[in-house]
Amino acid sequence: MPDLTPTPDFPGLRITKPSSYAPGSADYACACGQSGHATGDTAIRALRNEYDTHRQNHAMERGAR
Ligand SMILES: [Zn+2]
């Protein structure tokens, strides 16, 4: 299986769930260098929110002035 973990050079959010019985895990990386990791459905949802909010902050920074 290729390693598709996001990096600042290849930013994004990746969620993996090996089976419906095993807890999934998620990684994200932003082009600015921030990254995060979560394990478990609840933590993954929080990580997705964190990543969405983080990207929105970038969009606001760019659009503010
Ligand atoms: Zn960022």
N, CA, C, O and the ligand as a Tripos MOL2 file, in Angstrom:
@<TRIPOS>MOLECULE
protein
  261   259    66     0     0
PROTEIN
NO_CHARGES

@<TRIPOS>ATOM
      1 N           0.8570   -1.1990    0.0000 N.3       1 MET1
      2 CA          0.0000    0.0000    0.0000 C.3       1 MET1
      3 C           0.8840    1.2370    0.0000 C.2       1 MET1
      4 O           1.7730    1.3530    0.8440 O.2       1 MET1
      5 N           0.6640    2.1590   -0.9220 N.am      2 PRO2
      6 CA          1.5040    3.3670   -0.9740 C.3       2 PRO2
      7 C           1.2370    4.2610    0.2250 C.2       2 PRO2
      8 O           0.1260    4.3040    0.7540 O.2       2 PRO2
      9 N           2.2570    4.9590    0.6370 N.am      3 ASP3
     10 CA          2.1240    5.8840    1.7560 C.3       3 ASP3
     11 C           1.6010    7.2070    1.2350 C.2       3 ASP3
     12 O           2.3130    7.9410    0.5500 O.2       3 ASP3
     13 N           0.3570    7.5080    1.5610 N.am      4 LEU4
     14 CA         -0.2790    8.7340    1.0630 C.3       4 LEU4
     15 C          -0.4530    9.7520    2.1820 C.2       4 LEU4
     16 O          -1.3000   10.6410    2.0910 O.2       4 LEU4
     17 N           0.3440    9.6250    3.2340 N.am      5 THR5
     18 CA          0.2330   10.5760    4.3320 C.3       5 THR5
     19 C           0.4730   11.9920    3.8220 C.2       5 THR5
     20 O           1.4780   12.2620    3.1640 O.2       5 THR5
     21 N          -0.4560   12.8950    4.1310 N.am      6 PRO6
     22 CA         -0.2760   14.2720    3.6470 C.3       6 PRO6
     23 C           0.9760   14.9160    4.2280 C.2       6 PRO6
     24 O           1.3570   14.6380    5.3650 O.2       6 PRO6
     25 N           1.5960   15.7590    3.4570 N.am      7 THR7
     26 CA          2.7580   16.5250    3.8910 C.3       7 THR7
     27 C           2.5480   17.9680    3.4590 C.2       7 THR7
     28 O           1.6800   18.2370    2.6290 O.2       7 THR7
     29 N           3.3210   18.9030    4.0030 N.am      8 PRO8
     30 CA          3.1830   20.2990    3.5490 C.3       8 PRO8
     31 C           3.3550   20.4500    2.0410 C.2       8 PRO8
     32 O           2.7930   21.3680    1.4450 O.2       8 PRO8
     33 N           4.1270   19.5580    1.4180 N.am      9 ASP9
     34 CA          4.2820   19.6160   -0.0380 C.3       9 ASP9
     35 C           3.0710   19.0380   -0.7570 C.2       9 ASP9
     36 O           2.8490   19.3050   -1.9380 O.2       9 ASP9
     37 N           2.2980   18.2510   -0.0390 N.am     10 PHE10
     38 CA          1.1230   17.5990   -0.6210 C.3      10 PHE10
     39 C           0.0130   17.6910    0.4090 C.2      10 PHE10
     40 O          -0.4030   16.6790    0.9730 O.2      10 PHE10
     41 N          -0.4740   18.9220    0.6580 N.am     11 PRO11
     42 CA         -1.4030   19.1360    1.7680 C.3      11 PRO11
     43 C          -2.7570   18.4840    1.5280 C.2      11 PRO11
     44 O          -3.1990   18.3060    0.3930 O.2      11 PRO11
     45 N          -3.3860   18.1410    2.6200 N.am     12 GLY12
     46 CA         -4.7090   17.5510    2.5160 C.3      12 GLY12
     47 C          -5.0730   16.7990    3.7750 C.2      12 GLY12
     48 O          -4.3140   16.7600    4.7430 O.2      12 GLY12
     49 N          -6.2430   16.2050    3.7420 N.am     13 LEU13
     50 CA         -6.7390   15.4090    4.8650 C.3      13 LEU13
     51 C          -6.9220   13.9870    4.3770 C.2      13 LEU13
     52 O          -7.5270   13.7540    3.3310 O.2      13 LEU13
     53 N          -6.4010   13.0400    5.1330 N.am     14 ARG14
     54 CA         -6.5470   11.6400    4.7530 C.3      14 ARG14
     55 C          -7.1160   10.8740    5.9280 C.2      14 ARG14
     56 O          -6.5930   10.9410    7.0400 O.2      14 ARG14
     57 N          -8.1770   10.1560    5.6760 N.am     15 ILE15
     58 CA         -8.7960    9.3170    6.7030 C.3      15 ILE15
     59 C          -8.6960    7.8750    6.2510 C.2      15 ILE15
     60 O          -9.0870    7.5430    5.1320 O.2      15 ILE15
     61 N          -8.1780    7.0220    7.1050 N.am     16 THR16
     62 CA         -8.0810    5.6040    6.7760 C.3      16 THR16
     63 C          -8.8650    4.8130    7.8040 C.2      16 THR16
     64 O          -8.8410    5.1080    8.9990 O.2      16 THR16
     65 N          -9.5520    3.8110    7.3120 N.am     17 LYS17
     66 CA        -10.3190    2.9340    8.1960 C.3      17 LYS17
     67 C         -10.1230    1.5210    7.6880 C.2      17 LYS17
     68 O         -10.7730    1.1030    6.7290 O.2      17 LYS17
     69 N          -9.2260    0.7850    8.3310 N.am     18 PRO18
     70 CA         -8.8580   -0.5390    7.8070 C.3      18 PRO18
     71 C         -10.0240   -1.5060    7.7830 C.2      18 PRO18
     72 O         -10.0990   -2.3480    6.8880 O.2      18 PRO18
     73 N         -10.9330   -1.4110    8.7360 N.am     19 SER19
     74 CA        -12.1300   -2.2550    8.7130 C.3      19 SER19
     75 C         -13.1910   -1.5860    9.5620 C.2      19 SER19
     76 O         -12.8970   -0.6710   10.3310 O.2      19 SER19
     77 N         -14.4210   -2.0410    9.4210 N.am     20 SER20
     78 CA        -15.4960   -1.3850   10.1560 C.3      20 SER20
     79 C         -15.4100   -1.6920   11.6510 C.2      20 SER20
     80 O         -16.1150   -1.0710   12.4470 O.2      20 SER20
     81 N         -14.5600   -2.6360   12.0420 N.am     21 TYR21
     82 CA        -14.4330   -2.9610   13.4540 C.3      21 TYR21
     83 C         -13.2280   -2.2850   14.0980 C.2      21 TYR21
     84 O         -13.1630   -2.1410   15.3190 O.2      21 TYR21
     85 N         -12.2780   -1.8750   13.2670 N.am     22 ALA22
     86 CA        -11.0770   -1.2350   13.8140 C.3      22 ALA22
     87 C         -11.2740    0.2700   13.8180 C.2      22 ALA22
     88 O         -11.9390    0.8050   12.9320 O.2      22 ALA22
     89 N         -10.7100    0.9610   14.7950 N.am     23 PRO23
     90 CA        -10.8060    2.4200   14.7750 C.3      23 PRO23
     91 C         -10.0050    2.9820   13.6080 C.2      23 PRO23
     92 O          -8.8930    2.5360   13.3270 O.2      23 PRO23
     93 N         -10.5910    3.9690   12.9350 N.am     24 GLY24
     94 CA         -9.8850    4.6150   11.8500 C.3      24 GLY24
     95 C          -8.8580    5.5850   12.3890 C.2      24 GLY24
     96 O          -8.7840    5.8470   13.5900 O.2      24 GLY24
     97 N          -8.0680    6.1120   11.4680 N.am     25 SER25
     98 CA         -7.1390    7.1600   11.8680 C.3      25 SER25
     99 C          -7.1060    8.1910   10.7610 C.2      25 SER25
    100 O          -7.4550    7.9040    9.6150 O.2      25 SER25
    101 N          -6.6880    9.3830   11.1090 N.am     26 ALA26
    102 CA         -6.6780   10.4740   10.1440 C.3      26 ALA26
    103 C          -5.4360   11.3170   10.3380 C.2      26 ALA26
    104 O          -4.9430   11.4900   11.4530 O.2      26 ALA26
    105 N          -4.9400   11.8390    9.2230 N.am     27 ASP27
    106 CA         -3.8130   12.7630    9.2340 C.3      27 ASP27
    107 C          -4.1630   13.9470    8.3550 C.2      27 ASP27
    108 O          -4.8350   13.7940    7.3350 O.2      27 ASP27
    109 N          -3.7130   15.1160    8.7460 N.am     28 TYR28
    110 CA         -3.8030   16.2280    7.8200 C.3      28 TYR28
    111 C          -2.5110   17.0000    7.8560 C.2      28 TYR28
    112 O          -1.7800   16.9820    8.8470 O.2      28 TYR28
    113 N          -2.2410   17.6760    6.7620 N.am     29 ALA29
    114 CA         -1.1010   18.5740    6.6850 C.3      29 ALA29
    115 C          -1.5140   19.7590    5.8430 C.2      29 ALA29
    116 O          -2.2000   19.6060    4.8320 O.2      29 ALA29
    117 N          -1.0960   20.9350    6.2590 N.am     30 CYS30
    118 CA         -1.4100   22.1500    5.5220 C.3      30 CYS30
    119 C          -0.1280   22.6580    4.8750 C.2      30 CYS30
    120 O           0.9790   22.3600    5.3210 O.2      30 CYS30
    121 N          -0.3100   23.4290    3.8180 N.am     31 ALA31
    122 CA          0.8550   23.9700    3.1220 C.3      31 ALA31
    123 C           1.6810   24.8820    4.0240 C.2      31 ALA31
    124 O           2.8630   25.0990    3.7590 O.2      31 ALA31
    125 N           1.0770   25.4210    5.0900 N.am     32 CYS32
    126 CA          1.8020   26.3020    6.0000 C.3      32 CYS32
    127 C           2.6800   25.5150    6.9590 C.2      32 CYS32
    128 O           3.4910   26.1040    7.6740 O.2      32 CYS32
    129 N           2.5340   24.1850    6.9860 N.am     33 GLY33
    130 CA          3.3800   23.3780    7.8430 C.3      33 GLY33
    131 C           2.6440   22.7670    9.0130 C.2      33 GLY33
    132 O           3.1710   21.8650    9.6640 O.2      33 GLY33
    133 N           1.4320   23.2370    9.2990 N.am     34 GLN34
    134 CA          0.6810   22.6560   10.4180 C.3      34 GLN34
    135 C           0.1670   21.2810   10.0320 C.2      34 GLN34
    136 O          -0.2170   21.0500    8.8850 O.2      34 GLN34
    137 N           0.1610   20.3850   10.9830 N.am     35 SER35
    138 CA         -0.3430   19.0490   10.7130 C.3      35 SER35
    139 C          -0.9760   18.4940   11.9780 C.2      35 SER35
    140 O          -0.7780   19.0170   13.0750 O.2      35 SER35
    141 N          -1.7380   17.4290   11.8030 N.am     36 GLY36
    142 CA         -2.3860   16.8200   12.9470 C.3      36 GLY36
    143 C          -2.6680   15.3640   12.6780 C.2      36 GLY36
    144 O          -2.6320   14.9010   11.5380 O.2      36 GLY36
    145 N          -2.9500   14.6500   13.7480 N.am     37 HIS37
    146 CA         -3.2240   13.2220   13.6400 C.3      37 HIS37
    147 C          -4.2940   12.8560   14.6660 C.2      37 HIS37
    148 O          -4.3110   13.3880   15.7760 O.2      37 HIS37
    149 N          -5.1730   11.9540   14.2880 N.am     38 ALA38
    150 CA         -6.2240   11.5270   15.2120 C.3      38 ALA38
    151 C          -6.5120   10.0560   14.9970 C.2      38 ALA38
    152 O          -6.3650    9.5340   13.8910 O.2      38 ALA38
    153 N          -6.9250    9.3950   16.0640 N.am     39 THR39
    154 CA         -7.3330    7.9890   15.9930 C.3      39 THR39
    155 C          -8.7040    7.8530   16.6460 C.2      39 THR39
    156 O          -8.9350    8.3510   17.7470 O.2      39 THR39
    157 N          -9.6010    7.1760   15.9510 N.am     40 GLY40
    158 CA        -10.9430    6.9740   16.4950 C.3      40 GLY40
    159 C         -11.9360    7.9270   15.8470 C.2      40 GLY40
    160 O         -11.5930    9.0520   15.4830 O.2      40 GLY40
    161 N         -13.1820    7.4560   15.7100 N.am     41 ASP41
    162 CA        -14.1760    8.2170   14.9490 C.3      41 ASP41
    163 C         -14.4090    9.6090   15.5210 C.2      41 ASP41
    164 O         -14.4920   10.5830   14.7730 O.2      41 ASP41
    165 N         -14.5130    9.7070   16.8520 N.am     42 THR42
    166 CA        -14.7780   11.0140   17.4610 C.3      42 THR42
    167 C         -13.6160   11.9630   17.2240 C.2      42 THR42
    168 O         -13.8090   13.1270   16.8730 O.2      42 THR42
    169 N         -12.4110   11.4540   17.4190 N.am     43 ALA43
    170 CA        -11.2300   12.2940   17.2350 C.3      43 ALA43
    171 C         -11.0730   12.6860   15.7660 C.2      43 ALA43
    172 O         -10.6150   13.7860   15.4600 O.2      43 ALA43
    173 N         -11.4550   11.7790   14.8550 N.am     44 ILE44
    174 CA        -11.3570   12.0860   13.4270 C.3      44 ILE44
    175 C         -12.3190   13.2080   13.0660 C.2      44 ILE44
    176 O         -11.9690   14.1150   12.3100 O.2      44 ILE44
    177 N         -13.5370   13.1470   13.6080 N.am     45 ARG45
    178 CA        -14.4860   14.2360   13.3410 C.3      45 ARG45
    179 C         -13.9310   15.5610   13.8420 C.2      45 ARG45
    180 O         -14.0470   16.5840   13.1680 O.2      45 ARG45
    181 N         -13.3270   15.5390   15.0280 N.am     46 ALA46
    182 CA        -12.7410   16.7660   15.5800 C.3      46 ALA46
    183 C         -11.5900   17.2400   14.6970 C.2      46 ALA46
    184 O         -11.4310   18.4380   14.4630 O.2      46 ALA46
    185 N         -10.7930   16.2950   14.2120 N.am     47 LEU47
    186 CA         -9.6500   16.6730   13.3690 C.3      47 LEU47
    187 C         -10.1330   17.2770   12.0640 C.2      47 LEU47
    188 O          -9.5440   18.2370   11.5660 O.2      47 LEU47
    189 N         -11.2070   16.7200   11.5030 N.am     48 ARG48
    190 CA        -11.7480   17.2630   10.2520 C.3      48 ARG48
    191 C         -12.2400   18.6960   10.4770 C.2      48 ARG48
    192 O         -12.0030   19.5800    9.6540 O.2      48 ARG48
    193 N         -12.9330   18.9140   11.6100 N.am     49 ASN49
    194 CA        -13.3760   20.2760   11.9430 C.3      49 ASN49
    195 C         -12.1850   21.2060   12.0910 C.2      49 ASN49
    196 O         -12.1990   22.3410   11.6160 O.2      49 ASN49
    197 N         -11.1540   20.7040   12.7590 N.am     50 GLU50
    198 CA         -9.9530   21.5190   12.9760 C.3      50 GLU50
    199 C          -9.3330   21.9100   11.6360 C.2      50 GLU50
    200 O          -8.9360   23.0570   11.4300 O.2      50 GLU50
    201 N          -9.2580   20.9420   10.7400 N.am     51 TYR51
    202 CA         -8.6510   21.2160    9.4420 C.3      51 TYR51
    203 C          -9.5130   22.1940    8.6350 C.2      51 TYR51
    204 O          -8.9860   23.1120    8.0060 O.2      51 TYR51
    205 N         -10.8300   22.0000    8.6520 N.am     52 ASP52
    206 CA        -11.7260   22.9210    7.9450 C.3      52 ASP52
    207 C         -11.5710   24.3360    8.4890 C.2      52 ASP52
    208 O         -11.4480   25.2950    7.7270 O.2      52 ASP52
    209 N         -11.5790   24.4580    9.8340 N.am     53 THR53
    210 CA        -11.4440   25.7700   10.4480 C.3      53 THR53
    211 C         -10.1040   26.3890   10.0880 C.2      53 THR53
    212 O         -10.0170   27.5840    9.8040 O.2      53 THR53
    213 N          -9.0700   25.5740   10.1010 N.am     54 HIS54
    214 CA         -7.7250   26.0600    9.7900 C.3      54 HIS54
    215 C          -7.6710   26.6210    8.3650 C.2      54 HIS54
    216 O          -7.1140   27.6920    8.1250 O.2      54 HIS54
    217 N          -8.2580   25.8790    7.4340 N.am     55 ARG55
    218 CA         -8.2440   26.3580    6.0410 C.3      55 ARG55
    219 C          -9.0900   27.6210    5.8920 C.2      55 ARG55
    220 O          -8.7340   28.5270    5.1380 O.2      55 ARG55
    221 N         -10.2250   27.6790    6.6240 N.am     56 GLN56
    222 CA        -11.0580   28.8850    6.5660 C.3      56 GLN56
    223 C         -10.2880   30.0860    7.0890 C.2      56 GLN56
    224 O         -10.4220   31.1930    6.5660 O.2      56 GLN56
    225 N          -9.4740   29.8640    8.1330 N.am     57 ASN57
    226 CA         -8.6680   30.9630    8.6550 C.3      57 ASN57
    227 C          -7.7180   31.4750    7.5830 C.2      57 ASN57
    228 O          -7.5410   32.6850    7.4370 O.2      57 ASN57
    229 N          -7.1020   30.5620    6.8290 N.am     58 HIS58
    230 CA         -6.2250   30.9900    5.7270 C.3      58 HIS58
    231 C          -7.0200   31.7980    4.7030 C.2      58 HIS58
    232 O          -6.5610   32.8370    4.2260 O.2      58 HIS58
    233 N          -8.2120   31.3120    4.3710 N.am     59 ALA59
    234 CA         -9.0330   32.0160    3.3670 C.3      59 ALA59
    235 C          -9.3720   33.4170    3.8480 C.2      59 ALA59
    236 O          -9.3680   34.3610    3.0590 O.2      59 ALA59
    237 N          -9.6710   33.5650    5.1600 N.am     60 MET60
    238 CA        -10.0000   34.8740    5.6950 C.3      60 MET60
    239 C          -8.7710   35.7770    5.6980 C.2      60 MET60
    240 O          -8.8650   36.9700    5.4100 O.2      60 MET60
    241 N          -7.6110   35.1930    6.0280 N.am     61 GLU61
    242 CA         -6.3730   35.9800    5.9870 C.3      61 GLU61
    243 C          -6.1580   36.5500    4.5980 C.2      61 GLU61
    244 O          -5.8070   37.7190    4.4400 O.2      61 GLU61
    245 N          -6.3720   35.7110    3.5960 N.am     62 ARG62
    246 CA         -6.1400   36.1610    2.2100 C.3      62 ARG62
    247 C          -7.1860   37.1800    1.7930 C.2      62 ARG62
    248 O          -6.8760   38.1290    1.0730 O.2      62 ARG62
    249 N          -8.4500   36.9900    2.2480 N.am     63 GLY63
    250 CA         -9.5250   37.8470    1.7720 C.3      63 GLY63
    251 C          -9.7130   39.1080    2.5920 C.2      63 GLY63
    252 O         -10.4560   39.9960    2.1740 O.2      63 GLY63
    253 N          -9.0650   39.2220    3.7480 N.am     64 ALA64
    254 CA         -9.3670   40.2990    4.6730 C.3      64 ALA64
    255 C          -8.9630   41.6620    4.1130 C.2      64 ALA64
    256 O          -9.7140   42.6320    4.2160 O.2      64 ALA64
    257 N          -7.7820   41.7230    3.5260 N.am     65 ARG65
    258 CA         -7.3050   43.0160    3.0570 C.3      65 ARG65
    259 C          -6.8730   42.9560    1.6090 C.2      65 ARG65
    260 O          -6.4410   43.9660    1.0510 O.2      65 ARG65
    261 ZN         -2.2030   26.2360    7.3190 Zn       66 ZN66
@<TRIPOS>BOND
     1     1     2 1
     2     2     3 1
     3     3     4 2
     4     3     5 am
     5     5     6 1
     6     6     7 1
     7     7     8 2
     8     7     9 am
     9     9    10 1
    10    10    11 1
    11    11    12 2
    12    11    13 am
    13    13    14 1
    14    14    15 1
    15    15    16 2
    16    15    17 am
    17    17    18 1
    18    18    19 1
    19    19    20 2
    20    19    21 am
    21    21    22 1
    22    22    23 1
    23    23    24 2
    24    23    25 am
    25    25    26 1
    26    26    27 1
    27    27    28 2
    28    27    29 am
    29    29    30 1
    30    30    31 1
    31    31    32 2
    32    31    33 am
    33    33    34 1
    34    34    35 1
    35    35    36 2
    36    35    37 am
    37    37    38 1
    38    38    39 1
    39    39    40 2
    40    39    41 am
    41    41    42 1
    42    42    43 1
    43    43    44 2
    44    43    45 am
    45    45    46 1
    46    46    47 1
    47    47    48 2
    48    47    49 am
    49    49    50 1
    50    50    51 1
    51    51    52 2
    52    51    53 am
    53    53    54 1
    54    54    55 1
    55    55    56 2
    56    55    57 am
    57    57    58 1
    58    58    59 1
    59    59    60 2
    60    59    61 am
    61    61    62 1
    62    62    63 1
    63    63    64 2
    64    63    65 am
    65    65    66 1
    66    66    67 1
    67    67    68 2
    68    67    69 am
    69    69    70 1
    70    70    71 1
    71    71    72 2
    72    71    73 am
    73    73    74 1
    74    74    75 1
    75    75    76 2
    76    75    77 am
    77    77    78 1
    78    78    79 1
    79    79    80 2
    80    79    81 am
    81    81    82 1
    82    82    83 1
    83    83    84 2
    84    83    85 am
    85    85    86 1
    86    86    87 1
    87    87    88 2
    88    87    89 am
    89    89    90 1
    90    90    91 1
    91    91    92 2
    92    91    93 am
    93    93    94 1
    94    94    95 1
    95    95    96 2
    96    95    97 am
    97    97    98 1
    98    98    99 1
    99    99   100 2
   100    99   101 am
   101   101   102 1
   102   102   103 1
   103   103   104 2
   104   103   105 am
   105   105   106 1
   106   106   107 1
   107   107   108 2
   108   107   109 am
   109   109   110 1
   110   110   111 1
   111   111   112 2
   112   111   113 am
   113   113   114 1
   114   114   115 1
   115   115   116 2
   116   115   117 am
   117   117   118 1
   118   118   119 1
   119   119   120 2
   120   119   121 am
   121   121   122 1
   122   122   123 1
   123   123   124 2
   124   123   125 am
   125   125   126 1
   126   126   127 1
   127   127   128 2
   128   127   129 am
   129   129   130 1
   130   130   131 1
   131   131   132 2
   132   131   133 am
   133   133   134 1
   134   134   135 1
   135   135   136 2
   136   135   137 am
   137   137   138 1
   138   138   139 1
   139   139   140 2
   140   139   141 am
   141   141   142 1
   142   142   143 1
   143   143   144 2
   144   143   145 am
   145   145   146 1
   146   146   147 1
   147   147   148 2
   148   147   149 am
   149   149   150 1
   150   150   151 1
   151   151   152 2
   152   151   153 am
   153   153   154 1
   154   154   155 1
   155   155   156 2
   156   155   157 am
   157   157   158 1
   158   158   159 1
   159   159   160 2
   160   159   161 am
   161   161   162 1
   162   162   163 1
   163   163   164 2
   164   163   165 am
   165   165   166 1
   166   166   167 1
   167   167   168 2
   168   167   169 am
   169   169   170 1
   170   170   171 1
   171   171   172 2
   172   171   173 am
   173   173   174 1
   174   174   175 1
   175   175   176 2
   176   175   177 am
   177   177   178 1
   178   178   179 1
   179   179   180 2
   180   179   181 am
   181   181   182 1
   182   182   183 1
   183   183   184 2
   184   183   185 am
   185   185   186 1
   186   186   187 1
   187   187   188 2
   188   187   189 am
   189   189   190 1
   190   190   191 1
   191   191   192 2
   192   191   193 am
   193   193   194 1
   194   194   195 1
   195   195   196 2
   196   195   197 am
   197   197   198 1
   198   198   199 1
   199   199   200 2
   200   199   201 am
   201   201   202 1
   202   202   203 1
   203   203   204 2
   204   203   205 am
   205   205   206 1
   206   206   207 1
   207   207   208 2
   208   207   209 am
   209   209   210 1
   210   210   211 1
   211   211   212 2
   212   211   213 am
   213   213   214 1
   214   214   215 1
   215   215   216 2
   216   215   217 am
   217   217   218 1
   218   218   219 1
   219   219   220 2
   220   219   221 am
   221   221   222 1
   222   222   223 1
   223   223   224 2
   224   223   225 am
   225   225   226 1
   226   226   227 1
   227   227   228 2
   228   227   229 am
   229   229   230 1
   230   230   231 1
   231   231   232 2
   232   231   233 am
   233   233   234 1
   234   234   235 1
   235   235   236 2
   236   235   237 am
   237   237   238 1
   238   238   239 1
   239   239   240 2
   240   239   241 am
   241   241   242 1
   242   242   243 1
   243   243   244 2
   244   243   245 am
   245   245   246 1
   246   246   247 1
   247   247   248 2
   248   247   249 am
   249   249   250 1
   250   250   251 1
   251   251   252 2
   252   251   253 am
   253   253   254 1
   254   254   255 1
   255   255   256 2
   256   255   257 am
   257   257   258 1
   258   258   259 1
   259   259   260 2
@<TRIPOS>SUBSTRUCTURE
     1 MET1         2 RESIDUE 1 A MET
     2 PRO2         6 RESIDUE 1 A PRO
     3 ASP3        10 RESIDUE 1 A ASP
     4 LEU4        14 RESIDUE 1 A LEU
     5 THR5        18 RESIDUE 1 A THR
     6 PRO6        22 RESIDUE 1 A PRO
     7 THR7        26 RESIDUE 1 A THR
     8 PRO8        30 RESIDUE 1 A PRO
     9 ASP9        34 RESIDUE 1 A ASP
    10 PHE10       38 RESIDUE 1 A PHE
    11 PRO11       42 RESIDUE 1 A PRO
    12 GLY12       46 RESIDUE 1 A GLY
    13 LEU13       50 RESIDUE 1 A LEU
    14 ARG14       54 RESIDUE 1 A ARG
    15 ILE15       58 RESIDUE 1 A ILE
    16 THR16       62 RESIDUE 1 A THR
    17 LYS17       66 RESIDUE 1 A LYS
    18 PRO18       70 RESIDUE 1 A PRO
    19 SER19       74 RESIDUE 1 A SER
    20 SER20       78 RESIDUE 1 A SER
    21 TYR21       82 RESIDUE 1 A TYR
    22 ALA22       86 RESIDUE 1 A ALA
    23 PRO23       90 RESIDUE 1 A PRO
    24 GLY24       94 RESIDUE 1 A GLY
    25 SER25       98 RESIDUE 1 A SER
    26 ALA26      102 RESIDUE 1 A ALA
    27 ASP27      106 RESIDUE 1 A ASP
    28 TYR28      110 RESIDUE 1 A TYR
    29 ALA29      114 RESIDUE 1 A ALA
    30 CYS30      118 RESIDUE 1 A CYS
    31 ALA31      122 RESIDUE 1 A ALA
    32 CYS32      126 RESIDUE 1 A CYS
    33 GLY33      130 RESIDUE 1 A GLY
    34 GLN34      134 RESIDUE 1 A GLN
    35 SER35      138 RESIDUE 1 A SER
    36 GLY36      142 RESIDUE 1 A GLY
    37 HIS37      146 RESIDUE 1 A HIS
    38 ALA38      150 RESIDUE 1 A ALA
    39 THR39      154 RESIDUE 1 A THR
    40 GLY40      158 RESIDUE 1 A GLY
    41 ASP41      162 RESIDUE 1 A ASP
    42 THR42      166 RESIDUE 1 A THR
    43 ALA43      170 RESIDUE 1 A ALA
    44 ILE44      174 RESIDUE 1 A ILE
    45 ARG45      178 RESIDUE 1 A ARG
    46 ALA46      182 RESIDUE 1 A ALA
    47 LEU47      186 RESIDUE 1 A LEU
    48 ARG48      190 RESIDUE 1 A ARG
    49 ASN49      194 RESIDUE 1 A ASN
    50 GLU50      198 RESIDUE 1 A GLU
    51 TYR51      202 RESIDUE 1 A TYR
    52 ASP52      206 RESIDUE 1 A ASP
    53 THR53      210 RESIDUE 1 A THR
    54 HIS54      214 RESIDUE 1 A HIS
    55 ARG55      218 RESIDUE 1 A ARG
    56 GLN56      222 RESIDUE 1 A GLN
    57 ASN57      226 RESIDUE 1 A ASN
    58 HIS58      230 RESIDUE 1 A HIS
    59 ALA59      234 RESIDUE 1 A ALA
    60 MET60      238 RESIDUE 1 A MET
    61 GLU61      242 RESIDUE 1 A GLU
    62 ARG62      246 RESIDUE 1 A ARG
    63 GLY63      250 RESIDUE 1 A GLY
    64 ALA64      254 RESIDUE 1 A ALA
    65 ARG65      258 RESIDUE 1 A ARG
    66 ZN66       261 GROUP 0 **** ****
